[in-house]
Amino acid sequence: MEYEVLRDKNLSVLAASVKAFMQLGWKPTGKIVENKGDFALKMERAVEQRWQRPIGQRSWVAWPSYN
């Protein structure tokens, strides 16, 4: 498992970062924590997902399949 802690002073920027990470296969663990004016959230993903293409970057073109 890979782990990453996202931190930001602005909660809406942190939420946008979490959304971007989730599109890459990351999952949030726990809750958003506030400490001294900063917000943080721990994310994790399996190592096997590192090599998969993100959902947002799939091709919209219906390429023909040749067998």
C-alpha positions in Angstrom: 0.0 0.0 0.0 1.0 3.5 -0.7 0.1 6.3 1.6 0.0 10.1 1.1 -1.1 12.9 3.4 -2.8 15.9 1.7 -2.5 19.2 3.5 -3.8 22.7 2.7 -4.9 25.8 4.6 -8.0 26.1 2.4 -10.6 23.4 2.8 -12.0 23.8 -0.8 -8.5 23.4 -2.3 -8.0 20.3 -0.2 -11.3 18.9 -1.4 -10.2 19.5 -5.1 -7.0 17.7 -4.4 -8.8 14.7 -2.9 -11.0 14.5 -5.9 -8.0 14.5 -8.2 -6.3 11.8 -6.2 -9.5 9.7 -6.2 -9.6 9.7 -10.0 -6.1 8.2 -9.9 -7.3 5.3 -7.7 -6.5 6.7 -4.2 -9.0 6.2 -1.4 -9.4 8.5 1.7 -8.8 6.9 5.1 -10.4 8.5 8.1 -11.7 12.0 8.3 -10.4 15.5 7.5 -8.4 16.7 10.5 -7.8 20.4 11.4 -4.6 21.3 13.2 -3.4 24.9 13.8 -5.4 26.3 10.9 -4.4 23.5 8.4 -6.5 20.7 7.1 -5.2 17.3 6.3 -6.5 13.9 5.0 -4.7 10.6 4.7 -5.0 8.8 1.3 -4.0 5.2 0.4 -4.0 3.0 -2.7 -2.7 -0.4 -3.7 0.6 -0.6 -5.5 -1.1 -2.5 -8.3 -3.3 0.5 -9.2 -0.2 2.7 -9.8 0.1 1.2 -13.3 -3.5 1.4 -14.3 -4.8 4.3 -16.5 -6.9 6.8 -14.6 -10.6 6.9 -15.2 -10.4 10.6 -16.4 -7.8 9.9 -19.0 -9.5 7.1 -21.0 -10.0 7.7 -24.7 -13.4 8.9 -25.8 -12.7 7.5 -29.3 -14.3 4.2 -30.0 -11.3 2.5 -31.6 -12.1 -0.6 -33.7 -10.8 -3.9 -32.4 -9.0 -6.2 -34.8 -8.9 -9.9 -33.9 
